[in-house]
Amino acid sequence: MTTRVAIAGAGGRMGQALIEAALNDPTIALAAAFDLPGSPAVGADAGAFVGRRTGIIVGTDVAAALAAADVLVDFTRPEGTMAHVAACARAGTAAVVGTTGLSDAQKAELARHATALPVVYAANMSVGVNVLLSLVETAARSLGPDYDIEIVEMHHRHKVDAPSGTALRLGEAAAAGAGRRLADCAVYAREGTTGERPAGAIGFATLRGGDVVGEHTVLFAGTGERIEVTHRATSRQTFAAGALRAAAFVAARRAAGGSGLFDMRDVLRLR
């Protein structure tokens, strides 16, 4: 079955990666692409940046885009994403959300919309990262409290939120494995005389620079040894490929009249 997708933020880095992936996937049909008014992409053919003529013109009409599609794929900004998902609920269009930086209230709103339509929400759509989440949870559970947990992430200079959504999700996985809540043990910054490291803390360090697509390392530091688990993304196509797998997943549930909030572990059958 071919899945018809609409892509939000068509002029952005991730939007363009998604369009390229959709055009190269025989199971996906690019049905629509849109961006904010004033974006240089608006009015151009969606495939122009890869030298392909698609006949799909990047527009600004969200409702029209959703009417043409089975699934919206959205990697934009939190406020825009929430407005787009609300429009999906009105249109009966499924959604795949990879936007990071959503607040707890926005995540709760996303869950409310998912009672009426199928939604996949994940801070990172990479297959490798989602396998890493399972490994980190298992390691934290097996190593126990004698190993201190630190998470280091690096992204390109244009990223606006910190720590990254993936780093936070890795922290949640580590906390779950350790039998804790991340909200109770996270340390997001250290400066000055901080005192000794609190027992059970999960620390975060954020690096920004250059054109780094995404790097995440989880360290388990014990006495006499240290375990490091790292994922490095060198192309946004890894996220785009995962997002299109998620699109096919929710399209099937939409066709069956289903709803619900899912993540990439559901898509990849890692549960």
C-alpha positions in Angstrom: 0.0 0.0 0.0 1.3 3.4 -0.9 1.3 6.0 1.9 0.5 9.6 0.9 2.5 12.0 3.0 2.4 15.8 3.6 5.7 17.3 4.8 5.8 20.4 7.1 8.7 22.8 7.1 9.6 21.9 3.5 12.2 24.5 3.2 14.2 23.4 6.3 17.1 21.0 6.6 14.9 18.2 7.9 12.0 19.0 5.6 14.3 18.7 2.6 15.8 15.4 3.8 12.2 14.1 4.2 11.2 15.2 0.7 14.3 13.5 -0.8 13.6 10.3 1.2 10.0 10.3 0.1 10.9 10.7 -3.5 13.3 7.7 -3.3 10.9 5.4 -1.5 8.5 3.5 -3.8 6.1 2.8 -1.0 5.6 6.6 -0.3 3.8 9.2 -2.4 4.7 12.8 -1.7 1.2 14.4 -1.6 1.9 17.9 -0.3 4.6 20.1 1.2 4.2 23.4 3.0 6.1 26.0 5.0 5.6 29.3 6.7 4.7 32.3 4.5 8.0 34.0 3.6 10.0 30.8 3.3 12.1 30.8 0.1 10.7 27.3 -0.6 7.1 28.6 -1.0 6.0 28.6 -4.6 8.8 26.3 -5.7 8.6 22.7 -6.8 9.1 20.5 -3.7 11.9 18.5 -5.5 13.7 21.6 -6.8 16.6 21.3 -4.3 17.5 17.8 -5.5 16.9 18.6 -9.2 13.6 16.7 -9.4 10.3 18.0 -10.9 7.5 16.6 -8.8 4.5 18.8 -9.7 4.1 19.4 -5.9 4.4 23.1 -5.2 5.4 24.1 -1.7 2.4 26.0 -0.3 1.3 27.6 3.0 -2.3 26.1 3.2 -2.1 23.5 6.0 -5.7 22.3 5.6 -5.3 21.8 1.8 -2.0 19.8 2.4 -3.6 17.6 5.0 -6.7 16.9 2.8 -4.4 15.4 0.2 -2.5 13.1 2.6 -2.8 10.1 4.8 -0.1 11.2 7.1 1.6 14.5 8.1 5.3 14.3 8.9 6.4 17.2 11.1 9.9 18.2 12.3 9.3 21.9 12.8 9.0 24.0 16.0 6.8 23.1 19.0 4.2 25.9 18.4 3.8 25.1 14.7 3.7 21.4 15.4 0.9 21.6 17.9 -1.1 23.8 15.5 -0.5 21.3 12.7 -1.5 18.3 14.8 -4.7 20.0 15.9 -5.4 20.5 12.2 -4.7 16.8 11.6 -7.3 16.0 14.3 -9.9 18.1 12.4 -8.9 16.5 9.0 -8.6 12.9 10.2 -5.0 12.8 9.1 -2.5 10.7 11.0 0.7 12.3 12.2 4.4 11.6 12.7 6.1 14.1 15.0 9.9 14.4 15.3 9.9 17.9 16.7 12.1 18.4 19.8 11.7 20.8 22.7 8.0 20.1 23.4 6.9 21.1 26.9 5.1 18.7 29.2 1.9 20.6 28.5 2.4 20.2 24.7 3.2 16.5 25.1 -0.1 16.1 27.1 -1.9 18.0 24.3 -0.4 15.6 21.7 -1.6 12.6 23.8 -5.1 14.1 23.8 -5.1 14.5 20.0 -3.9 10.8 19.8 -7.2 9.7 21.3 -8.8 10.6 17.9 -6.0 9.7 15.5 -2.8 7.6 15.4 0.3 9.6 16.2 4.0 8.5 16.3 6.0 10.9 18.5 9.7 10.4 19.0 12.6 12.8 19.7 14.7 10.8 17.4 13.4 8.6 14.5 16.8 6.9 13.9 16.6 3.1 14.0 20.0 3.0 15.7 19.1 5.6 18.4 16.0 3.6 19.3 18.0 0.4 19.7 20.5 2.5 21.8 17.6 3.5 24.1 16.9 -0.2 24.8 20.6 -0.9 25.4 21.0 2.1 27.8 18.0 1.0 29.9 19.3 -2.5 30.1 22.8 -1.3 31.0 21.5 1.0 33.8 19.5 -1.8 35.2 22.3 -4.3 35.1 25.2 -2.1 36.3 23.3 -0.7 39.3 23.9 2.3 41.6 27.7 2.0 41.7 28.0 3.4 38.2 27.5 7.2 37.7 25.6 8.1 34.5 26.5 11.0 32.3 25.1 12.0 28.9 27.0 14.1 26.4 25.5 15.4 23.2 26.6 17.6 20.3 24.7 19.2 17.5 25.2 21.8 14.8 25.4 25.5 15.7 21.8 26.2 14.5 20.0 23.9 17.0 17.8 26.0 19.3 17.0 23.6 22.2 19.3 22.0 24.8 19.7 19.4 25.9 18.5 17.7 22.7 15.3 15.7 22.8 17.3 12.5 22.2 19.6 13.2 25.1 16.6 13.7 27.4 15.1 10.5 26.0 18.3 8.7 26.8 18.2 10.1 30.3 14.7 8.8 30.7 15.8 5.4 29.5 18.7 5.4 31.9 16.5 6.5 34.8 14.0 3.9 34.1 16.6 1.2 34.1 17.9 2.5 37.4 14.5 2.6 38.9 14.3 6.4 39.1 12.5 9.3 37.5 14.6 11.6 35.4 12.9 14.7 36.9 14.2 13.7 40.4 17.8 13.1 39.4 18.8 15.2 36.4 21.6 17.7 36.6 21.6 19.9 33.5 24.4 22.4 34.4 27.5 22.6 36.5 29.4 25.8 37.3 31.5 27.1 40.2 31.8 25.2 43.5 29.1 22.5 43.0 30.1 20.1 45.8 30.4 16.4 45.3 28.3 14.6 42.7 25.0 13.6 44.2 24.4 9.9 44.4 22.1 8.7 41.7 22.4 11.8 39.6 22.2 11.7 35.8 24.3 14.5 34.3 24.0 16.2 30.9 26.6 18.1 28.9 25.6 20.0 25.7 28.0 20.9 22.9 27.1 23.1 19.9 29.1 23.8 16.8 29.7 23.4 13.1 27.4 21.2 11.0 27.3 18.2 13.4 24.1 16.3 12.6 23.9 14.6 16.0 26.2 12.7 18.4 25.1 11.2 21.8 27.2 9.3 24.3 26.0 7.7 27.5 28.8 7.0 30.0 28.5 4.6 32.9 31.5 5.5 35.2 32.3 3.0 37.9 35.3 2.3 40.1 38.2 1.1 37.9 36.2 1.0 34.6 34.0 3.1 32.4 31.5 2.0 29.8 30.6 4.4 26.9 27.8 3.8 24.4 27.8 6.2 21.4 25.6 7.0 18.5 26.8 9.3 15.7 24.5 10.4 12.9 26.3 11.6 9.8 23.3 12.3 7.6 19.7 13.4 8.2 18.6 10.6 5.9 18.8 8.2 8.8 16.0 10.2 10.6 14.0 10.6 7.4 14.1 6.9 6.7 12.8 6.2 10.2 10.1 8.8 9.9 8.8 7.2 6.7 8.7 3.8 8.4 6.6 5.5 11.1 4.4 7.1 8.5 3.6 3.7 7.0 2.9 2.4 10.6 0.3 5.1 11.4 -1.2 5.0 7.9 -2.1 1.4 8.4 -3.7 2.2 11.8 -5.6 5.1 10.3 -6.9 2.8 7.5 -8.1 0.4 10.2 -9.8 3.2 12.1 -7.4 3.1 15.0 -5.9 5.8 17.2 -3.2 6.1 19.9 0.1 7.6 20.8 3.1 5.5 19.7 6.8 5.9 19.6 9.6 4.3 17.5 9.8 1.3 19.7 6.3 0.4 18.6 7.2 1.1 14.9 10.4 -1.1 15.2 8.7 -3.7 17.5 11.3 -3.3 20.2 8.8 -3.6 23.0 
